[in-house]
Amino acid sequence: MKIVISSGHGKYIRGASGYLDEVDEARKVVERVAEYLREAGVGVQTFHDDTSTSQNENLNTIVNYHNSQTRDLDVSVHFNAYQTTSKPMGTECLYLTQSTLAEEVSGSIAEAGSFIDRGPKYRSDLFFLNSTEEPAILIETCFVDSSADEELYKLNFNLICAAIAEAISGEEIGEGEPPEPPEEPPVEVTGDNRVDIVGRVQGNVSVFVNGTLVNGRRHERGVDAVFLNISMTGDVTVAINGEEFHNKPVQEPPGETHEIPQNHREIEATVFGGASDQENSAYPPYGYLNDTDLYVALPYSFDPSLFPGNPPKVRVFHGELSAVGKVADKGPWTTDDKSYVIDALTRPIAETCHDEGTPLPSGPNAGRVPSNRAGIDLSPALAEMIGVSGKGTVDWEFVEE
């Protein structure tokens, strides 16, 4: 068998960029895959376009090289892009005629890299697939603008390349040695200060602790989620997605005091969103309010172009627990309660109207007496994190960006 494998785009015709650069990484993948193929006795030629200065020239240069070679299979390596996110996005393989091979390649990369498997995708509009004269596939290794994909790709680079080599050749390829993790200075562990974590995963997710895969599942359907029960003993701090959770209160600098405004204390909170209350966000990009993200709704219409944070974030306190969520929707009850939300002068309109039995003066529920005193809505995940079930009493404050 002989394979020709090339990197997408070119030295002067750049592809997508984000946490990763598509051209740079595709070249690395191509050369590492070729090394594995040669070690297995498979004939392989690689190609990278270093001359083209226009897209049409680039596409023709790559295809002409492939068609000038004697081979059994053409492979083009790319990286995908959508929008900057911390969420995993995954891998896929595009095909015109090679659906079975594309499915095998996508599944193999997903397993090797702990990626979401987006599967084979039929494409009849791609120049490379239409113009190469032998069977061809186009690999979208992962998403350059997903920090989760970037981490998995770098951690499992050799395994991913070995999986591609094995899938496209049918030959058994050594799994490749993962890169050696950097040496960490020794940490003295005592029983006085420690963090105990008990967790489980659901769906297509993986959990890494200090760069080590400790739990992961793939190819399961349903909600993708990680559930952690974290207990902290002594003077410790746990950082999750950049948010710090302290076992002991943070000491304020001398001369500074910090207090939540009184009208943001003891606010009735209700839970909304998710599968049991299917809604979309009231703010761009108007995404589905799911069960797993941390978000809230406040009864005021923020102008995303004027308010710091875009969207703003709040920290919600319930007893000794707290969590940060972005403002993703408007409500409960009204959308113009500025005095309560922004000015920090009065209690929520819904609370006052409920207690006095008077109808709401404005908003989508104008003329209606609210059935509860809610002044903030919590996403299912945020409510669970701070121990609120259905309805509870919380304090909240804006988070400084």
C-alpha positions as CSV (number, residue, x, y, z in Angstrom):
1,M,0.0,0.0,0.0
2,K,1.1,3.6,-0.7
3,I,-0.4,6.7,0.8
4,V,0.0,10.4,0.0
5,I,-0.7,12.6,3.0
6,S,-0.6,16.4,2.9
7,S,-1.3,19.3,5.3
8,G,-4.2,21.7,4.5
9,H,-3.6,25.3,3.4
10,G,0.0,26.5,3.1
11,K,2.9,28.6,4.3
12,Y,1.4,31.8,2.8
13,I,-2.3,30.7,2.7
14,R,-3.0,30.3,6.4
15,G,-5.9,28.3,7.8
16,A,-7.7,28.7,11.1
17,S,-6.0,29.8,14.3
18,G,-6.8,30.1,18.0
19,Y,-5.3,28.1,20.8
20,L,-3.7,26.2,17.9
21,D,-2.5,27.2,14.5
22,E,-4.0,24.9,11.8
23,V,-1.1,25.0,9.3
24,D,1.6,24.5,11.9
25,E,-0.2,21.6,13.7
26,A,-1.3,19.9,10.5
27,R,2.3,19.7,9.3
28,K,3.3,18.2,12.6
29,V,0.5,15.6,12.4
30,V,1.4,14.7,8.8
31,E,5.1,14.1,9.5
32,R,4.4,12.1,12.7
33,V,1.8,9.9,10.9
34,A,4.3,9.4,8.1
35,E,7.0,8.2,10.6
36,Y,4.6,5.6,12.0
37,L,3.6,4.4,8.5
38,R,7.3,4.0,7.5
39,E,8.0,2.1,10.7
40,A,5.2,-0.3,9.7
41,G,6.5,-0.7,6.2
42,V,3.8,1.3,4.5
43,G,4.8,3.5,1.5
44,V,4.1,7.1,2.2
45,Q,4.8,10.5,0.6
46,T,4.1,13.8,2.4
47,F,3.5,17.3,1.0
48,H,3.2,20.8,2.4
49,D,2.6,23.8,0.1
50,D,5.3,26.4,0.7
51,T,4.8,28.5,-2.5
52,S,1.1,29.4,-3.2
53,T,-0.1,32.9,-2.6
54,S,-3.8,32.5,-3.4
55,Q,-6.4,30.0,-2.3
56,N,-7.0,28.7,-5.8
57,E,-3.3,28.2,-6.4
58,N,-3.0,26.5,-3.0
59,L,-5.9,24.0,-3.7
60,N,-4.5,23.2,-7.2
61,T,-0.9,22.8,-5.9
62,I,-2.0,20.3,-3.3
63,V,-4.2,18.3,-5.6
64,N,-1.7,18.3,-8.4
65,Y,0.9,16.8,-6.2
66,H,-1.4,14.0,-5.1
67,N,-2.4,13.2,-8.6
68,S,1.3,13.2,-9.7
69,Q,2.0,10.3,-7.4
70,T,1.3,6.6,-7.7
71,R,-0.7,5.7,-4.6
72,D,-3.8,3.9,-3.2
73,L,-5.1,6.6,-0.9
74,D,-5.1,10.4,-0.5
75,V,-5.3,12.0,2.9
76,S,-5.5,15.7,3.8
77,V,-5.0,16.8,7.4
78,H,-6.9,19.9,8.7
79,F,-8.0,21.4,12.0
80,N,-11.5,22.7,12.5
81,A,-12.8,26.0,13.9
82,Y,-16.1,27.5,15.1
83,Q,-15.9,30.0,18.0
84,T,-13.7,30.4,21.0
85,T,-14.8,28.1,23.8
86,S,-13.5,26.2,26.8
87,K,-15.9,23.3,25.9
88,P,-14.7,20.2,24.0
89,M,-15.7,20.1,20.4
90,G,-14.2,17.0,18.9
91,T,-12.9,15.4,15.7
92,E,-14.5,14.4,12.4
93,C,-13.5,13.0,9.0
94,L,-14.9,14.3,5.7
95,Y,-15.5,12.0,2.7
96,L,-17.1,11.9,-0.7
97,T,-16.9,8.1,-1.4
98,Q,-15.0,6.6,1.6
99,S,-17.7,6.6,4.3
100,T,-16.5,3.4,6.1
101,L,-12.9,4.6,6.2
102,A,-13.9,8.1,7.4
103,E,-15.9,6.5,10.2
104,E,-13.0,4.4,11.2
105,V,-10.6,7.3,11.2
106,S,-12.9,9.6,13.2
107,G,-13.6,7.0,15.8
108,S,-9.9,6.1,16.1
109,I,-8.8,9.7,16.6
110,A,-11.6,10.2,19.2
111,E,-10.6,7.2,21.2
112,A,-6.9,8.0,21.1
113,G,-7.3,11.7,22.0
114,S,-10.4,11.4,24.3
115,F,-12.2,13.7,21.9
116,I,-15.9,13.9,21.1
117,D,-16.5,11.7,18.0
118,R,-18.4,13.9,15.5
119,G,-18.1,11.0,13.1
120,P,-17.9,10.8,9.3
121,K,-19.3,13.8,7.3
122,Y,-20.3,13.5,3.6
123,R,-19.1,16.5,1.7
124,S,-19.6,17.0,-2.1
125,D,-18.4,20.6,-2.2
126,L,-14.7,20.2,-1.3
127,F,-12.1,20.7,-4.1
128,F,-9.6,18.1,-2.6
129,L,-12.2,15.3,-2.4
130,N,-13.7,16.1,-5.8
131,S,-10.4,16.5,-7.6
132,T,-8.1,13.8,-6.3
133,E,-8.1,10.7,-8.6
134,E,-7.8,8.1,-5.9
135,P,-10.0,7.4,-2.8
136,A,-9.6,10.3,-0.5
137,I,-10.5,11.6,3.0
138,L,-10.1,14.9,4.8
139,I,-9.3,14.8,8.5
140,E,-10.5,17.6,10.9
141,T,-8.3,16.6,13.8
142,C,-9.9,18.8,16.4
143,F,-11.0,22.5,16.9
144,V,-8.2,25.1,17.1
145,D,-10.5,27.5,19.1
146,S,-11.5,25.0,21.9
147,S,-9.1,25.1,24.9
148,A,-10.4,21.7,25.9
149,D,-9.5,20.2,22.5
150,E,-6.1,21.9,22.6
151,E,-5.3,20.3,26.0
152,L,-6.3,16.9,24.8
153,Y,-4.5,17.2,21.5
154,K,-1.2,18.2,23.1
155,L,-1.5,15.6,25.8
156,N,-2.3,12.8,23.3
157,F,-0.4,13.9,20.2
158,N,1.5,10.7,19.6
159,L,-1.4,8.5,20.3
160,I,-3.6,10.5,17.9
161,C,-1.0,10.3,15.1
162,A,-0.5,6.5,15.7
163,A,-4.3,6.1,15.5
164,I,-4.5,7.9,12.2
165,A,-1.7,5.8,10.8
166,E,-3.3,2.6,11.8
167,A,-6.8,3.5,10.6
168,I,-5.7,4.6,7.1
169,S,-3.2,1.8,6.5
170,G,-4.9,-1.2,8.2
171,E,-1.5,-2.0,9.7
172,E,-0.9,-2.4,13.4
173,I,1.0,0.6,14.6
174,G,2.7,1.1,17.9
175,E,0.7,3.4,20.2
176,G,3.5,5.9,20.5
177,E,4.9,7.2,23.7
178,P,3.0,10.2,25.2
179,P,5.1,13.2,26.0
180,E,6.8,13.2,29.3
181,P,5.0,15.5,31.8
182,P,7.2,18.3,33.2
183,E,8.7,17.5,36.6
184,E,6.8,19.1,39.4
185,P,8.6,20.1,42.6
186,P,7.8,17.7,45.5
187,V,4.9,18.7,47.6
188,E,4.8,18.0,51.3
189,V,1.5,16.3,52.1
190,T,0.1,16.4,55.6
191,G,-3.2,15.4,57.1
192,D,-3.9,19.0,58.2
193,N,-4.5,20.5,54.8
194,R,-6.0,18.4,52.1
195,V,-8.7,18.2,49.4
196,D,-10.8,15.0,48.9
197,I,-12.6,14.6,45.6
198,V,-15.1,11.9,44.7
199,G,-16.5,12.1,41.2
200,R,-18.1,10.4,38.3
201,V,-18.6,11.3,34.6
202,Q,-21.6,11.0,32.4
203,G,-21.6,10.9,28.6
204,N,-18.7,11.8,26.3
205,V,-16.3,13.5,28.8
206,S,-12.9,13.0,30.3
207,V,-11.5,14.3,33.6
208,F,-7.8,15.2,33.9
209,V,-6.1,16.0,37.2
210,N,-2.6,17.6,36.9
211,G,-2.5,16.3,33.3
212,T,-3.4,12.7,34.2
213,L,-6.6,11.1,32.9
214,V,-8.4,9.8,35.9
215,N,-11.9,9.1,34.5
216,G,-13.4,9.1,31.1
217,R,-16.1,7.6,28.9
218,R,-16.8,7.8,25.2
219,H,-19.6,7.1,22.8
220,E,-22.4,7.4,25.3
221,R,-25.5,9.5,24.5
222,G,-27.3,12.0,26.7
223,V,-26.0,14.9,28.8
224,D,-22.3,15.3,29.1
225,A,-21.4,16.2,32.7
226,V,-18.9,15.8,35.4
227,F,-20.1,15.4,39.0
228,L,-17.7,16.1,41.8
229,N,-18.1,16.0,45.6
230,I,-15.3,18.1,47.0
231,S,-14.4,18.3,50.6
232,M,-11.6,20.6,51.9
233,T,-9.8,20.2,55.2
234,G,-7.6,22.9,56.6
235,D,-6.4,26.1,54.9
236,V,-6.8,25.1,51.2
237,T,-8.0,26.6,47.9
238,V,-9.5,24.8,44.9
239,A,-9.5,26.5,41.5
240,I,-12.1,25.2,39.0
241,N,-12.2,26.8,35.5
242,G,-10.3,29.7,37.0
243,E,-12.7,30.3,39.8
244,E,-11.2,29.9,43.3
245,F,-13.1,28.3,46.2
246,H,-11.6,28.9,49.6
247,N,-12.0,26.8,52.7
248,K,-11.3,29.8,54.8
249,P,-12.6,33.3,54.1
250,V,-10.3,35.5,52.1
251,Q,-8.8,38.2,54.3
252,E,-9.6,41.7,53.1
253,P,-6.6,44.1,52.7
254,P,-6.1,46.5,55.7
255,G,-8.4,49.4,55.5
256,E,-10.8,47.8,53.0
257,T,-14.2,46.3,53.8
258,H,-16.5,44.2,51.7
259,E,-20.2,43.8,52.2
260,I,-23.0,42.7,49.9
261,P,-25.7,45.4,49.6
262,Q,-28.6,44.8,51.9
263,N,-31.1,44.7,49.1
264,H,-29.1,41.8,47.5
265,R,-29.3,39.7,50.7
266,E,-31.9,37.1,51.6
267,I,-33.3,37.1,48.0
268,E,-35.7,34.3,47.1
269,A,-34.2,32.3,44.2
270,T,-35.9,29.8,41.9
271,V,-34.4,27.3,39.5
272,F,-35.0,27.6,35.7
273,G,-33.7,26.3,32.4
274,G,-32.5,22.8,31.5
275,A,-34.5,19.9,30.3
276,S,-37.4,20.5,32.7
277,D,-37.8,24.2,31.6
278,Q,-36.6,24.5,28.1
279,E,-35.7,28.0,27.2
280,N,-33.2,30.0,25.1
281,S,-31.1,32.9,26.4
282,A,-32.4,36.4,26.1
283,Y,-28.9,37.7,25.2
284,P,-26.6,37.0,22.2
285,P,-25.7,34.5,21.0
286,Y,-29.1,33.2,22.3
287,G,-28.0,29.7,23.1
288,Y,-30.1,27.0,24.8
289,L,-30.1,27.3,28.6
290,N,-28.9,23.8,29.5
291,D,-28.6,21.7,32.6
292,T,-24.8,21.9,32.9
293,D,-23.7,25.5,32.6
294,L,-23.5,28.0,35.4
295,Y,-25.8,31.0,34.7
296,V,-28.5,33.2,36.3
297,A,-31.4,35.4,35.3
298,L,-31.9,38.9,36.8
299,P,-35.0,41.1,36.3
300,Y,-33.3,43.7,34.3
301,S,-32.4,44.2,30.6
302,F,-28.7,44.7,30.4
303,D,-27.2,46.4,27.4
304,P,-24.4,44.1,26.5
305,S,-22.5,46.9,24.8
306,L,-22.5,49.1,27.8
307,F,-22.4,46.9,30.9
308,P,-18.9,45.7,32.0
309,G,-18.4,42.0,31.6
310,N,-20.6,41.5,28.5
311,P,-22.4,39.5,29.9
312,P,-22.0,40.4,33.5
313,K,-21.3,37.7,36.1
314,V,-22.6,37.4,39.7
315,R,-21.5,35.3,42.6
316,V,-24.4,33.6,44.4
317,F,-24.1,32.6,48.1
318,H,-26.2,30.0,49.9
319,G,-25.0,29.2,53.4
320,E,-21.3,28.5,53.2
321,L,-21.4,27.6,49.5
322,S,-21.1,30.0,46.6
323,A,-20.7,29.8,42.8
324,V,-20.2,32.3,39.9
325,G,-22.6,32.4,36.9
326,K,-23.0,34.7,33.9
327,V,-26.3,36.6,33.5
328,A,-27.8,34.7,30.6
329,D,-31.5,35.6,30.8
330,K,-34.1,38.2,32.0
331,G,-36.4,37.6,34.9
332,P,-38.0,36.4,37.1
333,W,-41.3,38.2,36.7
334,T,-40.0,41.5,35.2
335,T,-37.2,42.9,33.1
336,D,-37.0,46.6,34.3
337,D,-36.3,46.4,38.0
338,K,-33.2,48.6,37.8
339,S,-33.5,50.1,41.3
340,Y,-33.0,46.6,42.8
341,V,-30.5,45.1,40.3
342,I,-28.2,48.1,39.5
343,D,-28.9,50.9,41.9
344,A,-28.9,48.8,45.0
345,L,-31.7,50.9,46.6
346,T,-34.8,48.8,47.0
347,R,-35.9,45.2,47.3
348,P,-37.1,43.3,44.2
349,I,-40.4,44.5,42.8
350,A,-41.7,41.0,42.7
351,E,-41.0,40.5,46.4
352,T,-42.8,43.7,47.4
353,C,-45.8,43.0,45.1
354,H,-46.1,39.4,46.4
355,D,-46.0,40.5,50.1
356,E,-48.5,43.3,49.6
357,G,-50.7,41.4,47.2
358,T,-50.5,44.1,44.5
359,P,-50.0,43.5,40.7
360,L,-46.7,44.1,39.0
361,P,-46.6,47.7,37.5
362,S,-44.7,46.8,34.4
363,G,-42.9,44.2,32.4
364,P,-44.2,41.0,30.7
365,N,-46.3,40.1,33.8
366,A,-47.7,43.6,34.4
367,G,-51.1,43.5,36.2
368,R,-50.3,40.1,37.7
369,V,-49.7,39.4,41.4
370,P,-46.5,37.3,41.5
371,S,-46.9,33.8,43.1
372,N,-43.5,34.0,44.8
373,R,-40.9,36.5,45.9
374,A,-38.2,35.5,43.5
375,G,-35.6,38.1,42.6
376,I,-33.1,35.9,40.8
377,D,-33.2,32.6,38.8
378,L,-30.5,30.0,39.0
379,S,-29.5,27.4,36.4
380,P,-29.9,23.8,37.5
381,A,-26.1,23.3,37.7
382,L,-25.5,26.4,39.7
383,A,-28.4,25.6,42.1
384,E,-27.0,22.1,42.6
385,M,-23.5,23.5,43.3
386,I,-24.7,25.7,46.1
387,G,-27.3,23.3,47.5
388,V,-30.6,24.9,46.3
389,S,-33.3,22.6,45.2
390,G,-36.2,24.2,43.4
391,K,-36.3,27.3,45.5
392,G,-34.1,28.8,48.3
393,T,-32.8,32.0,49.8
394,V,-29.5,33.4,48.6
395,D,-27.3,36.5,48.6
396,W,-25.7,37.7,45.4
397,E,-23.2,40.3,44.1
398,F,-21.7,41.3,40.8
399,V,-18.2,39.9,40.1
400,E,-15.5,42.4,39.2
401,E,-14.0,41.5,35.8
